[in-house]
């Protein structure tokens, strides 16, 4: 079955710039040039929230891993952290000296990475909302920055036509990929953490191995590619292009699987849900669309087989055939099997419920942190007001005395 359009959200008043699903798929966040962040409920007939706070276009949105916070970056140079259910309360980071193009949480939810037109990438702590460090070797606007799944690496994409790979601990640039013929709009890590994919204004999508720093795949399109997202299985990639299409690439076969037409005008952003059964797209037509993946159910058996062998064939740019991508997921699958056989069912259930409880606690912590920050902001405001009142009183007394 082909991917199919599932839902259609209308509410933004200008081009949509960014979309992201919460972990449980109950919510979808979108940012727009209309300066608003919207949170859409995936349940039918549930209302959407419009969050107002940014003074200019919202360029990027991202849910924290627990789903209890949403980060947004804007042309107003700030980053905001929102609680997606409360009446749109948020705290502000004075983040950069120019437009913030990209926000991304680390997979443990502890760090946030931002990228900006001020040519820097910055890393922050989420709970203290403190600035940690800057990466500043790009020579032009930085469009996108992402943490690797294990949080040890950072990748960034820029209008200087490079994709840079950084070591988070040493804060040094390990490698620059310079093969793009145009600006690099978007970059992301493969779920295994071993590859990255980048989309550019030269109409290409390129996939590199970050262990050997070599080009694995090259897809030539006929329009600027604005955004891309890996399927959680690591076997597919979805892209959004200026020719209004979404394309699904089969990474194991190294070929185009589907071209989807839905948007009127450029498709600006696209993202798979964390389970991969849905993906969302946004366009300059102000619309947010949610698609059912459909292709995964049928392929699941096949995918597992391919991963077990640990190999997949890849066609590099020069057309020679090589077999070199190791799918780390395959190894992972084998491990779980052997563990499961020697373990009883109850133990697994206990572990699952423990994991869920921990997940819940993390989420509650996120909300508490955010609430405390909001209270601190209010206190500061109240203190300022009080100071003002006292100063005015002083003036009145002085005036009377004189």
Secondary structure, 3 states (H helix, E strand, C coil): CCCEEEEEEECCCCCEEEEEECCCCCEEEEEECCCEEEEEECCCCCCCEEEECCCCCEEEEEECCCCCCEEEEECCCEEEEECCCCCCCEEEEECCCCCEEEEEECCCCCEEEEEECCCCEEEEECCCCEEEEEECCCCCCEEEEEECCCCCEEEEEECCCCEEEEECCCCEEEEEECCCCCCEEEEEECCCCCEEEEEECCCEEEEEECCCCEEEEEEECCCCEEEEEECCCCCEEEEEECCCEEEEEECCCCEEEEEEECCCCCEEEEEECCCCCEEEEEECCCEEEEEECCHHHHHHHHHHHHHHHCCCEEECCCCCEEECCCCHHHHHHHHHHHHHHCCCHHHHHHHHHHHHHHHHHHHHHHHHHHHHHHHHHHHHHHHHHHHHHHHHHHHHHHHHHC
